[in-house]
Amino acid sequence: MRYYSLNQQAPTVDFKAATIAGQAPDGGLYFPERIPKFSPELLHNFRTMARAEVAYEVIRPYVSDTIPEDVLRGICAETVDFEFPLVPVTNRIAALELFHGPTLAFKDVGARFMSRCLGYFSRQQTAPVTVLVATSGDTGGAVADGFLGVEGVEVVILYPSGKVSPLQELQLTTLGQNITALEVRGNFDDCQRLVKQAFLDPRVTEHRQLTSANSINVARWLPQQFYYCYALQQWAHETPPVVAVPSGNFGNICAGLMAHASGLPIGHFVAACNANSAVADYLRTGVFEARPAVVTLSNAMDVGNPSNFGRILELFEQRHADVSRMVSGAIVSDEETTATIKRVHQETGYLLDPHGAVALRALEQYLSENPTEHGIFLETAHPVKFPEVVEPVIGAEVPVPTAVRGLLTRTKQSVLLEPDYKALQEFLLQ
Ligand SMILES: *Cc1c(COP(=O)(O)O)cnc(C)c1O
């Protein structure tokens, strides 16, 4: 499989080169030259196949011969060695829980897969790779955990001081080893700006091989197709589900659309957005307009100009009529988000996080207009990561799961950084 740049001004590359580079040299996102079809055997047998086996079959054509079979099977097995349960919430709606990984966020799968691929590739080359990533919370934790101890890979995470939740900060700052957390005195946009500048700075890129670990990177984006397969493995209805995806950078939903294009039976997608509604507006009007991000309660979705939107357009050959037939947009306000958390908790006992709440609400709206359908929403984070939102709404504390309880006793280690590029440059040139 070769990958081309959506900006069309760079040579095609294989999976290895795309993973190491992150982004194409012309600034474009990499996109696969063709969409592989799932084999009839895979579609026929996959309900009874092991999770790791499904993962391997789905990702094999994208990786092609850049990773040998036994290594790739091992990577797949480690990537998905936790549960992805489909939990009924009402008689028409089920939650696909994607928060059973080590950092309680769905980004664990992409981060674990990418880190292991990069670890394998870096064993073959002499120069170490630096993963440079800005986070508003969840990405950093998943990346830090996924890359911990991977030889030949150093990880530098920029996060906005005081703007991530206490649990998220501990996930970023307590690992040590090859992980460094830079605590930026600024907001998430400052972190992202500094990272972008570093990628364009020849002084830095001559000194270090830099790569990104957000969903721009094909090795983090493509394995997200697994979720949709695991949802279908557990789906009991005859007709294919409607799937609602809480969306920010649109990497996750775009992966779902890739799986659908490969033959996975999904009836329809709902792109669930908070007030950052550029894509939802495009789906309704056919006009796309990027905007500055606005702050909401579902902060991992606060993206004004989603980077994977270009991949969605490419998949549908830029045809609005085709995209909007397969994907509906929905916009859910903060008031609706908290009202949904409260109502669903009272009526069903199910506790949503703010991102899952946006998706569930969007799905309810779609199902009310399509009364014969059933749906799944992706619950992308554990509610304990957003106690400041969830606890006042339900009037109770969210118990900390055993998986992360150990974090609470660890000591934060971060390097304070002013939000100006000179400071980051100096750090990276050390
Ligand atoms: C990153 C994230 C999202 C958004 O996913 P995209 O792939 O960027 O659309 C949704 N929910 C949570 C909890 C996240 O961390």
Ligand as a Chemical Component Dictionary entry (heavy atoms), coordinates in Angstrom:
data_LIG
# 
_chem_comp.id                   LIG 
_chem_comp.type                 NON-POLYMER 
_chem_comp.pdbx_formal_charge   0 
_chem_comp.three_letter_code    LIG 
# 
loop_
_chem_comp_atom.comp_id 
_chem_comp_atom.atom_id 
_chem_comp_atom.alt_atom_id 
_chem_comp_atom.type_symbol 
_chem_comp_atom.charge 
_chem_comp_atom.model_Cartn_x 
_chem_comp_atom.model_Cartn_y 
_chem_comp_atom.model_Cartn_z 
_chem_comp_atom.pdbx_ordinal 
LIG C1 C1 C 0 -10.069 12.868 21.006 1  
LIG C2 C2 C 0 -11.406 12.653 21.611 2  
LIG C3 C3 C 0 -12.592 12.770 20.851 3  
LIG C4 C4 C 0 -12.596 13.227 19.416 4  
LIG O1 O1 O 0 -12.052 12.281 18.526 5  
LIG P1 P1 P 0 -11.586 12.738 17.056 6  
LIG O2 O2 O 0 -11.006 11.536 16.443 7  
LIG O3 O3 O 0 -10.596 13.845 17.253 8  
LIG O4 O4 O 0 -12.830 13.228 16.364 9  
LIG C5 C5 C 0 -13.791 12.479 21.470 10 
LIG N1 N1 N 0 -13.844 12.110 22.772 11 
LIG C6 C6 C 0 -12.742 12.012 23.533 12 
LIG C7 C7 C 0 -12.883 11.646 24.958 13 
LIG C8 C8 C 0 -11.487 12.263 22.989 14 
LIG O5 O5 O 0 -10.393 12.177 23.761 15 
# 
loop_
_chem_comp_bond.comp_id 
_chem_comp_bond.atom_id_1 
_chem_comp_bond.atom_id_2 
_chem_comp_bond.value_order 
_chem_comp_bond.pdbx_ordinal 
LIG C1 C2 SING 1  
LIG C2 C3 SING 2  
LIG C2 C8 DOUB 3  
LIG C3 C4 SING 4  
LIG C3 C5 DOUB 5  
LIG C4 O1 SING 6  
LIG O1 P1 SING 7  
LIG P1 O2 DOUB 8  
LIG P1 O3 SING 9  
LIG P1 O4 SING 10 
LIG C5 N1 SING 11 
LIG N1 C6 DOUB 12 
LIG C6 C7 SING 13 
LIG C6 C8 SING 14 
LIG C8 O5 SING 15 
# 
